[in-house]
Structure formats: structure tokens, C-alpha cells
């Protein structure tokens, strides 16, 4: 599990664009605090990118997550978006 903390919104959009084939899906949690298994680690997350390798990228900043959704890059790149319940 990695946390996005570099490059701001523009950097995140570039990261997604450069790794389109590596991203399995984007998950939007209903609550900012989510629990990862195993280990029951609690993290703040506005968006979670699941990579095909099994790694996850946590986007903590709500504004970055909103910008990604509003930009439409996930739809253009055919990356599935799910709501976490």
C-alpha cells in the first residue's frame, strides 16, 4: 500500500495517464476512514487505486480525488470506478 503525496493533482493525473494499463480499478469510499485487510490498518482515503500487481495507491486528498473524477480521465482510459460500501 502506497500513499499519493507528490505532485498534487496534476501529478496524479499524469501518474494515472502513464499507468493506465496497470490500474485495475478506482474505488471511492463512502467514509474517509477505511480499514485494509490483513492487519486491520485504518487509513484516510478519498480514493484508492487498485493496481493489477495487487498494490494499492491511497489518494488522501479529497480535492485530488474530485479533480480526477471531474477530469474524466478514468472514463477515457476505461478504468472501472466503484463505490466502497
Backbone as XML, in Angstrom:
<?xml version="1.0"?>
<chain id="A" units="angstrom">
  <residue number="1" name="UNK">
    <atom name="N" x="0.847" y="-1.164" z="0.000"/>
    <atom name="CA" x="0.000" y="0.000" z="0.000"/>
    <atom name="C" x="0.898" y="1.234" z="0.000"/>
  </residue>
  <residue number="2" name="UNK">
    <atom name="N" x="0.630" y="2.119" z="-0.948"/>
    <atom name="CA" x="1.380" y="3.360" z="-1.064"/>
    <atom name="C" x="0.409" y="4.529" z="-0.961"/>
  </residue>
  <residue number="3" name="UNK">
    <atom name="N" x="0.909" y="5.667" z="-0.549"/>
    <atom name="CA" x="0.092" y="6.868" z="-0.437"/>
    <atom name="C" x="0.576" y="7.906" z="-1.434"/>
  </residue>
  <residue number="4" name="UNK">
    <atom name="N" x="-0.388" y="8.499" z="-2.167"/>
    <atom name="CA" x="-0.026" y="9.566" z="-3.099"/>
    <atom name="C" x="0.275" y="10.812" z="-2.286"/>
  </residue>
  <residue number="5" name="UNK">
    <atom name="N" x="1.490" y="11.320" z="-2.403"/>
    <atom name="CA" x="1.853" y="12.525" z="-1.656"/>
    <atom name="C" x="2.825" y="13.402" z="-2.424"/>
  </residue>
  <residue number="6" name="UNK">
    <atom name="N" x="2.879" y="13.214" z="-3.723"/>
    <atom name="CA" x="3.817" y="14.007" z="-4.509"/>
    <atom name="C" x="3.155" y="14.479" z="-5.796"/>
  </residue>
  <residue number="7" name="UNK">
    <atom name="N" x="3.392" y="15.718" z="-6.143"/>
    <atom name="CA" x="2.956" y="16.192" z="-7.448"/>
    <atom name="C" x="1.581" y="16.814" z="-7.506"/>
  </residue>
  <residue number="8" name="UNK">
    <atom name="N" x="0.815" y="16.762" z="-6.441"/>
    <atom name="CA" x="-0.510" y="17.372" z="-6.443"/>
    <atom name="C" x="-1.431" y="16.758" z="-7.477"/>
  </residue>
  <residue number="9" name="UNK">
    <atom name="N" x="-2.466" y="17.493" z="-7.811"/>
    <atom name="CA" x="-3.488" y="16.988" z="-8.723"/>
    <atom name="C" x="-2.939" y="16.714" z="-10.117"/>
  </residue>
  <residue number="10" name="UNK">
    <atom name="N" x="-2.163" y="17.654" z="-10.653"/>
    <atom name="CA" x="-1.603" y="17.457" z="-11.999"/>
    <atom name="C" x="-0.697" y="16.231" z="-12.047"/>
  </residue>
  <residue number="11" name="UNK">
    <atom name="N" x="0.092" y="16.042" z="-11.003"/>
    <atom name="CA" x="0.958" y="14.869" z="-10.937"/>
    <atom name="C" x="0.161" y="13.581" z="-10.866"/>
  </residue>
  <residue number="12" name="UNK">
    <atom name="N" x="-0.948" y="13.595" z="-10.132"/>
    <atom name="CA" x="-1.796" y="12.409" z="-10.024"/>
    <atom name="C" x="-2.435" y="12.079" z="-11.368"/>
  </residue>
  <residue number="13" name="UNK">
    <atom name="N" x="-2.917" y="13.087" z="-12.073"/>
    <atom name="CA" x="-3.492" y="12.855" z="-13.404"/>
    <atom name="C" x="-2.440" y="12.277" z="-14.354"/>
  </residue>
  <residue number="14" name="UNK">
    <atom name="N" x="-1.225" y="12.799" z="-14.278"/>
    <atom name="CA" x="-0.133" y="12.279" z="-15.125"/>
    <atom name="C" x="0.198" y="10.837" z="-14.739"/>
  </residue>
  <residue number="15" name="UNK">
    <atom name="N" x="0.242" y="10.551" z="-13.428"/>
    <atom name="CA" x="0.504" y="9.187" z="-12.949"/>
    <atom name="C" x="-0.524" y="8.213" z="-13.526"/>
  </residue>
  <residue number="16" name="UNK">
    <atom name="N" x="-1.802" y="8.591" z="-13.452"/>
    <atom name="CA" x="-2.868" y="7.724" z="-13.965"/>
    <atom name="C" x="-2.715" y="7.523" z="-15.467"/>
  </residue>
  <residue number="17" name="UNK">
    <atom name="N" x="-2.462" y="8.601" z="-16.185"/>
    <atom name="CA" x="-2.320" y="8.513" z="-17.633"/>
    <atom name="C" x="-1.154" y="7.613" z="-18.038"/>
  </residue>
  <residue number="18" name="UNK">
    <atom name="N" x="-0.045" y="7.709" z="-17.316"/>
    <atom name="CA" x="1.142" y="6.921" z="-17.649"/>
    <atom name="C" x="0.996" y="5.450" z="-17.262"/>
  </residue>
  <residue number="19" name="UNK">
    <atom name="N" x="0.080" y="5.137" z="-16.352"/>
    <atom name="CA" x="-0.052" y="3.768" z="-15.853"/>
    <atom name="C" x="-1.432" y="3.164" z="-16.111"/>
  </residue>
  <residue number="20" name="UNK">
    <atom name="N" x="-2.073" y="3.628" z="-17.144"/>
    <atom name="CA" x="-3.428" y="3.167" z="-17.464"/>
    <atom name="C" x="-3.524" y="1.650" z="-17.489"/>
  </residue>
  <residue number="21" name="UNK">
    <atom name="N" x="-2.577" y="0.986" z="-18.111"/>
    <atom name="CA" x="-2.623" y="-0.475" z="-18.234"/>
    <atom name="C" x="-2.369" y="-1.179" z="-16.910"/>
  </residue>
  <residue number="22" name="UNK">
    <atom name="N" x="-1.825" y="-0.471" z="-15.922"/>
    <atom name="CA" x="-1.507" y="-1.074" z="-14.631"/>
    <atom name="C" x="-2.638" y="-0.917" z="-13.605"/>
  </residue>
  <residue number="23" name="UNK">
    <atom name="N" x="-3.625" y="-0.061" z="-13.899"/>
    <atom name="CA" x="-4.687" y="0.228" z="-12.934"/>
    <atom name="C" x="-5.900" y="-0.650" z="-13.222"/>
  </residue>
  <residue number="24" name="UNK">
    <atom name="N" x="-6.268" y="-1.448" z="-12.237"/>
    <atom name="CA" x="-7.424" y="-2.333" z="-12.372"/>
    <atom name="C" x="-8.731" y="-1.580" z="-12.158"/>
  </residue>
  <residue number="25" name="UNK">
    <atom name="N" x="-8.773" y="-0.753" z="-11.087"/>
    <atom name="CA" x="-9.995" y="-0.012" z="-10.773"/>
    <atom name="C" x="-9.676" y="1.106" z="-9.796"/>
  </residue>
  <residue number="26" name="UNK">
    <atom name="N" x="-10.622" y="2.039" z="-9.709"/>
    <atom name="CA" x="-10.568" y="3.115" z="-8.715"/>
    <atom name="C" x="-11.759" y="2.929" z="-7.792"/>
  </residue>
  <residue number="27" name="UNK">
    <atom name="N" x="-11.511" y="2.977" z="-6.501"/>
    <atom name="CA" x="-12.571" y="2.801" z="-5.512"/>
    <atom name="C" x="-12.735" y="4.101" z="-4.735"/>
  </residue>
  <residue number="28" name="UNK">
    <atom name="N" x="-14.000" y="4.532" z="-4.613"/>
    <atom name="CA" x="-14.327" y="5.739" z="-3.866"/>
    <atom name="C" x="-15.023" y="5.314" z="-2.583"/>
  </residue>
  <residue number="29" name="UNK">
    <atom name="N" x="-14.389" y="5.492" z="-1.424"/>
    <atom name="CA" x="-15.027" y="5.107" z="-0.160"/>
    <atom name="C" x="-16.127" y="6.094" z="0.234"/>
  </residue>
  <residue number="30" name="UNK">
    <atom name="N" x="-17.153" y="5.591" z="0.896"/>
    <atom name="CA" x="-18.218" y="6.467" z="1.383"/>
    <atom name="C" x="-17.761" y="7.287" z="2.580"/>
  </residue>
  <residue number="31" name="UNK">
    <atom name="N" x="-16.826" y="6.753" z="3.343"/>
    <atom name="CA" x="-16.283" y="7.435" z="4.511"/>
    <atom name="C" x="-14.784" y="7.578" z="4.314"/>
  </residue>
  <residue number="32" name="UNK">
    <atom name="N" x="-14.198" y="8.651" z="4.832"/>
    <atom name="CA" x="-12.772" y="8.891" z="4.616"/>
    <atom name="C" x="-11.874" y="7.890" z="5.321"/>
  </residue>
  <residue number="33" name="UNK">
    <atom name="N" x="-12.325" y="7.274" z="6.402"/>
    <atom name="CA" x="-11.506" y="6.290" z="7.091"/>
    <atom name="C" x="-11.922" y="4.901" z="6.636"/>
  </residue>
  <residue number="34" name="UNK">
    <atom name="N" x="-10.965" y="4.157" z="6.110"/>
    <atom name="CA" x="-11.235" y="2.783" z="5.679"/>
    <atom name="C" x="-10.249" y="1.850" z="6.350"/>
  </residue>
  <residue number="35" name="UNK">
    <atom name="N" x="-10.588" y="0.557" z="6.385"/>
    <atom name="CA" x="-9.752" y="-0.455" z="7.030"/>
    <atom name="C" x="-9.245" y="-1.405" z="5.966"/>
  </residue>
  <residue number="36" name="UNK">
    <atom name="N" x="-7.925" y="-1.601" z="5.932"/>
    <atom name="CA" x="-7.312" y="-2.538" z="4.998"/>
    <atom name="C" x="-7.038" y="-3.857" z="5.692"/>
  </residue>
  <residue number="37" name="UNK">
    <atom name="N" x="-7.301" y="-4.948" z="4.998"/>
    <atom name="CA" x="-7.000" y="-6.289" z="5.483"/>
    <atom name="C" x="-5.744" y="-6.761" z="4.764"/>
  </residue>
  <residue number="38" name="UNK">
    <atom name="N" x="-4.891" y="-7.593" z="5.245"/>
    <atom name="CA" x="-4.847" y="-8.041" z="6.630"/>
    <atom name="C" x="-4.202" y="-6.971" z="7.502"/>
  </residue>
  <residue number="39" name="UNK">
    <atom name="N" x="-4.328" y="-7.111" z="8.773"/>
    <atom name="CA" x="-3.722" y="-6.189" z="9.717"/>
    <atom name="C" x="-4.658" y="-5.120" z="10.234"/>
  </residue>
  <residue number="40" name="UNK">
    <atom name="N" x="-5.824" y="-5.011" z="9.620"/>
    <atom name="CA" x="-6.822" y="-4.032" z="10.054"/>
    <atom name="C" x="-6.265" y="-2.614" z="10.176"/>
  </residue>
  <residue number="41" name="UNK">
    <atom name="N" x="-5.440" y="-2.223" z="9.224"/>
    <atom name="CA" x="-4.845" y="-0.890" z="9.248"/>
    <atom name="C" x="-5.868" y="0.146" z="8.793"/>
  </residue>
  <residue number="42" name="UNK">
    <atom name="N" x="-6.091" y="1.172" z="9.605"/>
    <atom name="CA" x="-7.018" y="2.245" z="9.266"/>
    <atom name="C" x="-6.259" y="3.375" z="8.580"/>
  </residue>
  <residue number="43" name="UNK">
    <atom name="N" x="-6.798" y="3.843" z="7.461"/>
    <atom name="CA" x="-6.179" y="4.947" z="6.728"/>
    <atom name="C" x="-7.255" y="5.930" z="6.273"/>
  </residue>
  <residue number="44" name="UNK">
    <atom name="N" x="-6.844" y="7.167" z="6.076"/>
    <atom name="CA" x="-7.713" y="8.177" z="5.488"/>
    <atom name="C" x="-7.566" y="8.069" z="3.975"/>
  </residue>
  <residue number="45" name="UNK">
    <atom name="N" x="-8.689" y="7.933" z="3.266"/>
    <atom name="CA" x="-8.613" y="7.787" z="1.817"/>
    <atom name="C" x="-9.832" y="8.407" z="1.149"/>
  </residue>
  <residue number="46" name="UNK">
    <atom name="N" x="-9.576" y="9.265" z="0.163"/>
    <atom name="CA" x="-10.650" y="9.819" z="-0.652"/>
    <atom name="C" x="-10.841" y="8.969" z="-1.908"/>
  </residue>
  <residue number="47" name="UNK">
    <atom name="N" x="-9.763" y="8.255" z="-2.314"/>
    <atom name="CA" x="-9.805" y="7.358" z="-3.471"/>
    <atom name="C" x="-8.717" y="6.317" z="-3.291"/>
  </residue>
  <residue number="48" name="UNK">
    <atom name="N" x="-8.992" y="5.110" z="-3.755"/>
    <atom name="CA" x="-7.998" y="4.044" z="-3.719"/>
    <atom name="C" x="-7.865" y="3.485" z="-5.137"/>
  </residue>
  <residue number="49" name="UNK">
    <atom name="N" x="-6.652" y="3.532" z="-5.670"/>
    <atom name="CA" x="-6.386" y="2.933" z="-6.970"/>
    <atom name="C" x="-5.823" y="1.537" z="-6.757"/>
  </residue>
  <residue number="50" name="UNK">
    <atom name="N" x="-6.489" y="0.544" z="-7.321"/>
    <atom name="CA" x="-6.030" y="-0.843" z="-7.220"/>
    <atom name="C" x="-5.269" y="-1.178" z="-8.495"/>
  </residue>
  <residue number="51" name="UNK">
    <atom name="N" x="-4.015" y="-1.585" z="-8.331"/>
    <atom name="CA" x="-3.178" y="-1.929" z="-9.463"/>
    <atom name="C" x="-3.271" y="-3.424" z="-9.746"/>
  </residue>
  <residue number="52" name="UNK">
    <atom name="N" x="-3.044" y="-3.795" z="-10.973"/>
    <atom name="CA" x="-3.106" y="-5.202" z="-11.377"/>
    <atom name="C" x="-2.107" y="-6.045" z="-10.598"/>
  </residue>
  <residue number="53" name="UNK">
    <atom name="N" x="-1.001" y="-5.450" z="-10.185"/>
    <atom name="CA" x="0.035" y="-6.162" z="-9.430"/>
    <atom name="C" x="-0.422" y="-6.538" z="-8.020"/>
  </residue>
  <residue number="54" name="UNK">
    <atom name="N" x="-1.569" y="-5.990" z="-7.587"/>
    <atom name="CA" x="-2.042" y="-6.234" z="-6.232"/>
    <atom name="C" x="-1.739" y="-5.089" z="-5.284"/>
  </residue>
  <residue number="55" name="UNK">
    <atom name="N" x="-0.911" y="-4.155" z="-5.708"/>
    <atom name="CA" x="-0.602" y="-2.974" z="-4.903"/>
    <atom name="C" x="-1.797" y="-2.023" z="-4.908"/>
  </residue>
  <residue number="56" name="UNK">
    <atom name="N" x="-1.835" y="-1.149" z="-3.916"/>
    <atom name="CA" x="-2.858" y="-0.112" z="-3.868"/>
    <atom name="C" x="-2.185" y="1.243" z="-3.697"/>
  </residue>
  <residue number="57" name="UNK">
    <atom name="N" x="-2.806" y="2.255" z="-4.273"/>
    <atom name="CA" x="-2.334" y="3.620" z="-4.125"/>
    <atom name="C" x="-3.454" y="4.406" z="-3.451"/>
  </residue>
  <residue number="58" name="UNK">
    <atom name="N" x="-3.177" y="4.939" z="-2.272"/>
    <atom name="CA" x="-4.154" y="5.697" z="-1.497"/>
    <atom name="C" x="-4.041" y="7.167" z="-1.863"/>
  </residue>
  <residue number="59" name="UNK">
    <atom name="N" x="-5.150" y="7.758" z="-2.279"/>
    <atom name="CA" x="-5.216" y="9.205" z="-2.516"/>
    <atom name="C" x="-5.969" y="9.786" z="-1.325"/>
  </residue>
  <residue number="60" name="UNK">
    <atom name="N" x="-5.263" y="10.489" z="-0.466"/>
    <atom name="CA" x="-5.868" y="11.000" z="0.770"/>
    <atom name="C" x="-6.599" y="12.322" z="0.573"/>
  </residue>
  <residue number="61" name="UNK">
    <atom name="N" x="-6.132" y="13.133" z="-0.335"/>
    <atom name="CA" x="-6.677" y="14.469" z="-0.506"/>
    <atom name="C" x="-7.993" y="14.430" z="-1.296"/>
  </residue>
  <residue number="62" name="UNK">
    <atom name="N" x="-9.051" y="14.922" z="-0.685"/>
    <atom name="CA" x="-10.374" y="14.912" z="-1.303"/>
    <atom name="C" x="-10.388" y="15.730" z="-2.595"/>
  </residue>
  <residue number="63" name="UNK">
    <atom name="N" x="-9.688" y="16.846" z="-2.611"/>
    <atom name="CA" x="-9.660" y="17.688" z="-3.806"/>
    <atom name="C" x="-8.973" y="16.981" z="-4.971"/>
  </residue>
  <residue number="64" name="UNK">
    <atom name="N" x="-7.924" y="16.212" z="-4.691"/>
    <atom name="CA" x="-7.262" y="15.440" z="-5.750"/>
    <atom name="C" x="-8.219" y="14.390" z="-6.315"/>
  </residue>
  <residue number="65" name="UNK">
    <atom name="N" x="-8.927" y="13.689" z="-5.439"/>
    <atom name="CA" x="-9.876" y="12.670" z="-5.887"/>
    <atom name="C" x="-10.990" y="13.293" z="-6.726"/>
  </residue>
  <residue number="66" name="UNK">
    <atom name="N" x="-11.522" y="14.423" z="-6.271"/>
    <atom name="CA" x="-12.573" y="15.104" z="-7.020"/>
    <atom name="C" x="-12.073" y="15.554" z="-8.392"/>
  </residue>
  <residue number="67" name="UNK">
    <atom name="N" x="-10.858" y="16.073" z="-8.443"/>
    <atom name="CA" x="-10.300" y="16.531" z="-9.711"/>
    <atom name="C" x="-10.155" y="15.377" z="-10.698"/>
  </residue>
  <residue number="68" name="UNK">
    <atom name="N" x="-9.732" y="14.215" z="-10.201"/>
    <atom name="CA" x="-9.594" y="13.042" z="-11.071"/>
    <atom name="C" x="-10.968" y="12.641" z="-11.627"/>
  </residue>
  <residue number="69" name="UNK">
    <atom name="N" x="-11.976" y="12.608" z="-10.769"/>
    <atom name="CA" x="-13.313" y="12.242" z="-11.222"/>
    <atom name="C" x="-13.868" y="13.279" z="-12.193"/>
  </residue>
  <residue number="70" name="UNK">
    <atom name="N" x="-13.717" y="14.545" z="-11.880"/>
    <atom name="CA" x="-14.250" y="15.597" z="-12.746"/>
    <atom name="C" x="-13.514" y="15.708" z="-14.071"/>
  </residue>
  <residue number="71" name="UNK">
    <atom name="N" x="-12.239" y="15.383" z="-14.083"/>
    <atom name="CA" x="-11.458" y="15.407" z="-15.317"/>
    <atom name="C" x="-11.951" y="14.358" z="-16.307"/>
  </residue>
  <residue number="72" name="UNK">
    <atom name="N" x="-12.443" y="13.245" z="-15.806"/>
    <atom name="CA" x="-12.940" y="12.184" z="-16.682"/>
    <atom name="C" x="-11.870" y="11.231" z="-17.180"/>
  </residue>
  <residue number="73" name="UNK">
    <atom name="N" x="-10.634" y="11.354" z="-16.669"/>
    <atom name="CA" x="-9.541" y="10.512" z="-17.153"/>
    <atom name="C" x="-9.814" y="9.026" z="-16.937"/>
  </residue>
  <residue number="74" name="UNK">
    <atom name="N" x="-10.457" y="8.695" z="-15.829"/>
    <atom name="CA" x="-10.731" y="7.279" z="-15.550"/>
    <atom name="C" x="-11.673" y="6.706" z="-16.610"/>
  </residue>
  <residue number="75" name="UNK">
    <atom name="N" x="-12.693" y="7.479" z="-16.984"/>
    <atom name="CA" x="-13.617" y="7.020" z="-18.022"/>
    <atom name="C" x="-12.936" y="6.949" z="-19.379"/>
  </residue>
  <residue number="76" name="UNK">
    <atom name="N" x="-12.154" y="7.954" z="-19.717"/>
    <atom name="CA" x="-11.462" y="7.954" z="-21.013"/>
    <atom name="C" x="-10.505" y="6.781" z="-21.130"/>
  </residue>
  <residue number="77" name="UNK">
    <atom name="N" x="-9.876" y="6.410" z="-20.017"/>
    <atom name="CA" x="-8.911" y="5.315" z="-20.030"/>
    <atom name="C" x="-9.568" y="3.956" z="-19.753"/>
  </residue>
  <residue number="78" name="UNK">
    <atom name="N" x="-10.901" y="3.960" z="-19.654"/>
    <atom name="CA" x="-11.676" y="2.725" z="-19.434"/>
    <atom name="C" x="-11.303" y="2.039" z="-18.121"/>
  </residue>
  <residue number="79" name="UNK">
    <atom name="N" x="-11.029" y="2.848" z="-17.078"/>
    <atom name="CA" x="-10.725" y="2.322" z="-15.746"/>
    <atom name="C" x="-12.027" y="2.287" z="-14.948"/>
  </residue>
  <residue number="80" name="UNK">
    <atom name="N" x="-12.363" y="1.135" z="-14.426"/>
    <atom name="CA" x="-13.597" y="0.946" z="-13.686"/>
    <atom name="C" x="-13.579" y="1.762" z="-12.388"/>
  </residue>
  <residue number="81" name="UNK">
    <atom name="N" x="-14.733" y="2.353" z="-12.042"/>
    <atom name="CA" x="-14.897" y="3.114" z="-10.811"/>
    <atom name="C" x="-15.948" y="2.408" z="-9.961"/>
  </residue>
  <residue number="82" name="UNK">
    <atom name="N" x="-15.617" y="2.163" z="-8.703"/>
    <atom name="CA" x="-16.546" y="1.518" z="-7.785"/>
    <atom name="C" x="-16.720" y="2.378" z="-6.542"/>
  </residue>
  <residue number="83" name="UNK">
    <atom name="N" x="-17.907" y="2.301" z="-5.950"/>
    <atom name="CA" x="-18.155" y="2.912" z="-4.647"/>
    <atom name="C" x="-17.988" y="1.845" z="-3.582"/>
  </residue>
  <residue number="84" name="UNK">
    <atom name="N" x="-17.195" y="2.132" z="-2.556"/>
    <atom name="CA" x="-16.975" y="1.192" z="-1.471"/>
    <atom name="C" x="-18.121" y="1.315" z="-0.471"/>
  </residue>
  <residue number="85" name="UNK">
    <atom name="N" x="-18.758" y="0.207" z="-0.187"/>
    <atom name="CA" x="-19.893" y="0.221" z="0.745"/>
    <atom name="C" x="-19.486" y="-0.354" z="2.062"/>
  </residue>
</chain>
